[in-house]
Structures are given as structure tokens and as C-alpha cells.
Amino acid sequence: MEPKVWLLNRCHIDYRNTINGWMNHLGLSAQDCDNFIQINGNISPEEFLIMVAAKRCYKSFTVRLNDNVTKVRDDPKAFFYNILKSGHGSVLEHVSVSFAFEGISRICCMELNRHRAGTAISQESGRYVPVPKTGDGCFIPDVIAKYGQQAVNIFVGQYIKGLENAEHLKQQIPDYDSLPFNEKKKLTSAFRRVAPCGLPTGGVWTFNFRALRHVLEMRTAVACEEEIRWLFNLVGEICLETWPLVFQDFSKIKDAESQLCGFQPEFRKV
């Protein structure tokens, strides 16, 4: 089984009411507000939020708002390129997006959950959710598959044996189904200790854009663990398609030895 990704949550911008009211308060005319929204209203709401946060730092919505500003960048792509080039990464933290990750192993989660700064994690609980009875969710790394079907069969067989060990333990508990929930929870937690680390799991991961850029670069590198590379190849495709301004400096570098890509930014320290 390969990892699967869904983009669950994005931000919403109240362009006509809240944005207009705020900009009026800052001193922009109604016409300036309309022009600003018209020029930038077609970019994603996440990128719009980042843009207004960055422009507020310098009151650079128009040249008439700040006497020290003699020109502004009206082209959104050029504006974001300057943010990335200058390393003004704090403004990227205003936006957080949420993904559902499913069909990933606990090994993959152990790698992913090391990235705590700028993230929120809600992962399936191994105390509450029983160990699966079948090996359908087993991720087979290419480093095993390249040695042939016999190697794959041994690999999957050992995985299933771990599942069977957990199920065998469960069968030793008299009247398991009639036990109170609290006792089942304790036993479920105990059974997982003999189950394989490759157990499939999932949950919801939320990243702010600054953290997401970092994790995307780190976890698609050639030296990374294969499964998390699969996962973030999927995430990377979503990022480049959905937020082309924030991720405009990323290039996809094809890995000659696999189907995977490395997502490498021009500007690392953003």
C-alpha cells in the first residue's frame, strides 16, 4: 500500500467587509482598496493573507500610504519572489493548512513527528484502535522489492507473523469481547508491543507554510526514508499546484533510481 494524502483545510478571506474595513482604517481610499483586491483577488486566499501581512509591515499597499515608500510591487509573483529571496519567512507562518495522511506506517509517523515546530498532529491512537488482522496495509520498500518476489514474500510473511502474534495474545484473554472498555484499552496497548512497527495508521497533520517548506525539502531528499519520500512527493504536488507563489522557487529533481522526486527550493532559509 502507498501513502494517500487529502488537503482538508484552507483559510477564508472576507475580502469585501473585513479587508476593506481594515484597509480603510490604515488610510487607504475605497478606490485603493478596490484596486488592490482586483489586482490580487485571483491568488489563493492563503497567499493573499501572507501578502497583506507582509505589506502591513511596511505600509506598502500603495505609494501614498507611507512617505518612505516610492514604489510597490504590483505583480504578485514578483512580490512573493522578493519575500523568499529576502528570507522574510515569518509572514509565511500566518497560514496553516491541514492534510489527512492515510496508509502510512508507524515508522513513517516516527520520522514525520520529529517535525514539531509549526505543526499540529492528531494521529490514530494505538491504545484505542486494535491491531489489524490482515497484512493489506504493508508498505514494501523498493530496497526489498528489487531483490525479487521471494524477498517480498519473506518480508510480508514476517510482517503478517507480527500481526498474528498480537491476535494470538488477544485470544488468550478469556471473554475478551465482554470486558469493560477500560480493560480493553489497556490490553490493546499491550498487544501493539508485539505487532510490527510497519502497522498502517493515519491522522491529520497541520503545517504553517514556513514549516511546510522546510519539511517538503527535508523529506523528499534522496537520503530520506523511502515511505516518507512517497508521502511528501504527494504533498509537494499539491503545494506547487495550489500555492504557486509561495512555492515558486521549488524545483522537482527526478531521482534516477526510483519514481520519486526531490523538491528543492532556491531559497532555503526562508
C-alpha positions as CSV (number, residue, x, y, z in Angstrom):
1,M,0.0,0.0,0.0
2,E,1.2,3.5,-0.8
3,P,0.5,6.6,1.3
4,K,-2.5,8.8,0.4
5,V,-3.0,12.5,1.0
6,W,-6.0,14.8,1.2
7,L,-5.9,18.6,1.7
8,L,-8.6,19.1,4.3
9,N,-8.4,22.7,5.4
10,R,-7.6,26.1,3.9
11,C,-8.2,29.7,5.0
12,H,-11.0,32.0,4.1
13,I,-10.6,35.7,3.4
14,D,-13.5,38.2,3.9
15,Y,-12.4,40.5,1.0
16,R,-15.3,42.9,0.8
17,N,-16.0,43.5,4.5
18,T,-13.1,42.8,6.9
19,I,-10.3,43.5,4.4
20,N,-11.9,46.7,3.2
21,G,-12.6,47.9,6.7
22,W,-9.1,47.3,7.9
23,M,-7.5,49.0,4.9
24,N,-9.8,52.0,5.3
25,H,-8.6,52.2,8.9
26,L,-5.0,52.2,7.6
27,G,-5.7,55.1,5.4
28,L,-6.4,53.6,2.0
29,S,-9.2,55.0,0.0
30,A,-12.2,52.9,-1.2
31,Q,-10.7,53.1,-4.7
32,D,-7.3,51.9,-3.5
33,C,-8.9,49.0,-1.7
34,D,-10.9,48.0,-4.7
35,N,-7.8,48.3,-6.9
36,F,-5.7,46.2,-4.5
37,I,-8.3,43.4,-4.3
38,Q,-8.8,43.5,-8.0
39,I,-5.1,43.1,-8.7
40,N,-4.6,40.3,-6.1
41,G,-8.0,38.7,-5.8
42,N,-7.2,35.9,-8.1
43,I,-4.3,34.5,-6.0
44,S,-5.1,31.8,-3.4
45,P,-6.6,33.1,-0.1
46,E,-3.6,31.7,1.8
47,E,-1.2,33.7,-0.4
48,F,-3.4,36.8,-0.1
49,L,-3.2,36.6,3.7
50,I,0.6,36.4,3.5
51,M,0.7,39.3,1.1
52,V,-1.3,41.7,3.3
53,A,0.6,40.7,6.4
54,A,3.9,41.4,4.6
55,K,2.7,44.7,3.2
56,R,1.4,45.8,6.6
57,C,5.0,45.5,7.9
58,Y,6.0,48.5,5.7
59,K,2.6,50.0,5.0
60,S,3.4,49.3,1.4
61,F,-0.1,48.8,0.0
62,T,0.3,51.9,-2.1
63,V,2.9,54.6,-2.6
64,R,0.6,57.1,-1.0
65,L,0.3,55.4,2.4
66,N,4.0,55.6,3.5
67,D,6.1,58.6,2.6
68,N,9.2,56.5,2.7
69,V,7.9,54.1,0.0
70,T,8.4,55.3,-3.6
71,K,7.3,52.2,-5.4
72,V,5.4,49.0,-4.7
73,R,5.4,45.6,-6.4
74,D,2.0,45.1,-8.0
75,D,2.9,41.7,-9.6
76,P,2.1,39.0,-7.0
77,K,4.7,36.6,-8.4
78,A,7.5,39.3,-8.1
79,F,6.3,40.3,-4.7
80,F,6.5,36.7,-3.3
81,Y,9.8,36.1,-5.0
82,N,11.2,39.1,-3.1
83,I,9.8,37.7,0.2
84,L,11.5,34.4,-0.5
85,K,14.7,35.9,-1.7
86,S,15.0,38.3,1.3
87,G,14.2,35.5,3.8
88,H,11.1,37.2,5.2
89,G,9.8,33.8,6.3
90,S,7.9,35.0,9.4
91,V,5.0,36.1,7.2
92,L,4.6,32.5,6.0
93,E,3.6,31.5,9.5
94,H,0.3,33.3,9.3
95,V,-1.1,30.5,7.1
96,S,-1.7,26.9,8.2
97,V,-3.1,24.1,6.1
98,S,-4.3,20.7,7.2
99,F,-3.7,17.3,5.4
100,A,-5.1,13.9,6.1
101,F,-2.4,11.2,5.7
102,E,-3.6,7.6,5.5
103,G,-1.9,4.3,4.7
104,I,1.3,5.4,6.3
105,S,3.2,3.2,8.7
106,R,4.2,4.0,12.3
107,I,7.8,4.0,11.0
108,C,6.8,6.9,8.7
109,C,5.0,8.6,11.6
110,M,8.1,8.4,13.8
111,E,10.0,10.2,11.1
112,L,7.3,12.8,10.4
113,N,6.5,13.5,14.1
114,R,10.1,14.8,14.6
115,H,8.9,17.9,12.9
116,R,7.1,19.6,15.7
117,A,7.8,23.3,15.2
118,G,5.0,24.9,13.3
119,T,2.9,21.8,13.1
120,A,-0.1,20.2,14.8
121,I,-0.5,16.4,14.9
122,S,-3.5,14.2,15.6
123,Q,-2.6,10.6,15.0
124,E,-4.6,7.4,15.3
125,S,-4.2,6.0,18.9
126,G,-2.7,2.6,19.3
127,R,-4.3,2.4,22.7
128,Y,-7.8,2.6,21.3
129,V,-7.6,1.2,17.8
130,P,-6.9,-2.6,17.7
131,V,-4.0,-4.1,15.7
132,P,-5.3,-5.1,12.2
133,K,-5.7,-8.8,11.4
134,T,-4.5,-8.7,7.8
135,G,-1.4,-7.5,6.0
136,D,-3.2,-5.4,3.4
137,G,-1.6,-2.2,4.6
138,C,2.1,-3.4,4.4
139,F,4.4,-0.9,2.7
140,I,7.0,-2.8,0.7
141,P,10.2,-0.7,0.3
142,D,11.9,-0.8,-3.1
143,V,15.1,-1.9,-1.4
144,I,13.3,-5.2,-0.7
145,A,11.3,-5.4,-4.0
146,K,14.4,-5.1,-6.1
147,Y,15.7,-8.4,-4.8
148,G,12.8,-10.3,-6.2
149,Q,9.5,-11.9,-5.3
150,Q,11.0,-14.3,-2.8
151,A,12.4,-11.4,-0.8
152,V,9.0,-9.7,-0.9
153,N,7.3,-12.9,0.3
154,I,9.6,-13.3,3.2
155,F,9.2,-9.6,4.1
156,V,5.4,-9.7,4.0
157,G,5.4,-13.1,5.8
158,Q,7.4,-11.6,8.7
159,Y,5.0,-8.7,8.8
160,I,2.0,-10.9,9.0
161,K,3.6,-13.0,11.7
162,G,3.8,-10.0,13.9
163,L,0.1,-9.3,13.3
164,E,-0.7,-13.0,14.2
165,N,1.4,-12.7,17.4
166,A,-0.9,-9.8,18.5
167,E,-4.0,-11.7,17.6
168,H,-2.8,-14.8,19.4
169,L,-2.2,-12.9,22.5
170,K,-5.7,-11.5,22.3
171,Q,-7.2,-15.0,22.0
172,Q,-5.5,-15.9,25.3
173,I,-7.8,-13.4,27.2
174,P,-11.0,-15.2,28.5
175,D,-14.2,-13.5,27.4
176,Y,-12.3,-10.6,25.7
177,D,-15.4,-9.2,23.9
178,S,-17.3,-8.9,27.2
179,L,-14.6,-7.0,29.1
180,P,-15.1,-3.3,30.1
181,F,-13.8,-0.7,27.7
182,N,-11.0,0.5,30.1
183,E,-9.6,-3.1,30.3
184,K,-9.7,-3.5,26.5
185,K,-7.9,-0.2,26.1
186,K,-5.1,-1.5,28.4
187,L,-4.9,-4.8,26.5
188,T,-4.9,-3.1,23.1
189,S,-2.0,-1.0,24.2
190,A,-0.2,-4.2,25.4
191,F,-0.9,-6.1,22.1
192,R,0.7,-3.5,19.9
193,R,4.1,-4.1,21.6
194,V,4.4,-7.4,19.7
195,A,3.0,-6.0,16.4
196,P,5.3,-4.8,13.6
197,C,6.3,-1.1,13.5
198,G,5.1,-1.2,9.9
199,L,1.4,-1.1,11.1
200,P,-0.7,1.2,8.9
201,T,-2.0,4.3,10.5
202,G,-3.1,7.8,9.7
203,G,-4.4,11.1,11.0
204,V,-4.4,14.8,10.5
205,W,-1.2,17.0,10.2
206,T,-1.3,20.8,10.1
207,F,1.6,22.9,9.0
208,N,2.2,26.6,8.7
209,F,3.8,27.4,5.3
210,R,7.2,28.1,6.8
211,A,7.3,24.7,8.4
212,L,5.8,23.0,5.3
213,R,8.6,24.4,3.0
214,H,11.2,23.0,5.4
215,V,9.6,19.6,5.7
216,L,9.0,19.3,2.0
217,E,12.6,20.0,1.3
218,M,14.0,17.7,4.0
219,R,11.7,14.7,3.5
220,T,12.0,14.5,-0.3
221,A,15.8,14.4,-0.3
222,V,17.4,11.3,-1.7
223,A,18.8,10.3,1.6
224,C,15.4,10.2,3.4
225,E,13.4,7.1,4.3
226,E,11.5,5.9,1.2
227,E,8.0,5.9,2.6
228,I,8.1,9.5,3.8
229,R,9.5,10.5,0.5
230,W,6.4,8.9,-1.2
231,L,4.2,10.8,1.2
232,F,5.8,14.2,0.6
233,N,6.0,13.7,-3.1
234,L,2.2,13.7,-3.0
235,V,2.2,16.7,-0.7
236,G,4.7,18.6,-2.9
237,E,2.5,18.2,-6.0
238,I,-0.4,19.7,-4.0
239,C,1.7,22.6,-2.8
240,L,3.1,23.5,-6.3
241,E,-0.3,23.4,-7.9
242,T,-2.3,25.1,-5.1
243,W,0.1,27.8,-3.9
244,P,2.3,28.6,-6.9
245,L,3.6,31.9,-5.4
246,V,4.7,30.6,-2.0
247,F,6.4,27.5,-3.6
248,Q,7.5,29.2,-6.9
249,D,11.2,28.7,-6.1
250,F,10.9,24.9,-5.7
251,S,12.2,22.6,-8.4
252,K,11.4,18.9,-8.9
253,I,14.5,16.9,-9.3
254,K,13.9,13.4,-10.6
255,D,15.5,10.5,-8.8
256,A,17.2,8.3,-11.4
257,E,16.8,5.2,-9.2
258,S,13.1,5.5,-8.3
259,Q,9.8,7.1,-9.3
260,L,10.3,9.8,-6.7
261,C,11.4,13.4,-6.9
262,G,13.3,15.7,-4.7
263,F,11.6,19.1,-4.1
264,Q,14.4,21.6,-3.7
265,P,14.0,25.4,-3.1
266,E,16.1,28.1,-4.5
267,F,15.9,29.9,-1.1
268,R,16.4,27.5,1.8
269,K,16.5,29.9,4.8
270,V,13.0,31.4,4.4
